[in-house]
Structures are given as structure tokens and as C-alpha cells.
Amino acid sequence: MGEEDKQGNVDGEEKRRPISEAEFLSWKRRKDADISSRRDEAARKRAEDIAAGAVQMNGRELFVHEPWVFDNTLY
């Protein structure tokens, strides 16, 4: 099928080595930090857009920003 090169790899496949637990945990922390920073940035941008009136609020955001809308004491 494929030809082996001098290192025993077939058709340009890299020989993979298992990663250590420390390497995995380091990668996982970086990945989680990246996801967290993206989520925080999206939340900050959404809050700015709501404050500017550029986007429509969902029910939870409306309740937080304008709770008087949900005042049922008049009924």
C-alpha cells in the first residue's frame, strides 16, 4: 500500500507519541481560558448593545434591566 520512509512512517504520517497528564492539563487549562474569555467578551458586547438599544432583550435581560414591566400589583 504505502511506502515506508527511513523512520518507519507510512505515506507521510507522523509518528504520534502519547501525551503526559501534565501536557493534557496544560492544554485543557488554555482551552478553558480561551473559551471563558470568548464567553466574557460576548457577554460584555451583548450588554453594551442592550444599553445602546441596538438589540432586542430576551425575557431574563428585560427582567434584570426593567423589572417594573413585570409588576403585577395593579391586577
Stockholm file with secondary structure:
# STOCKHOLM 1.0

chainA/1-75         MGEEDKQGNVDGEEKRRPISEAEFLSWKRRKDADISSRRDEAARKRAEDIAAGAVQMNGRELFVHEPWVFDNTLY
#=GR chainA/1-75 SS CCCBCTTSCBTTCCCCCCCCHHHHHHHHHHHHHHHHHHHHHHHHHHHHHHHHTCSCCCHHHHHHHCGGGGCCTTC
#=GC SS_cons        CCCBCTTSCBTTCCCCCCCCHHHHHHHHHHHHHHHHHHHHHHHHHHHHHHHHTCSCCCHHHHHHHCGGGGCCTTC
//
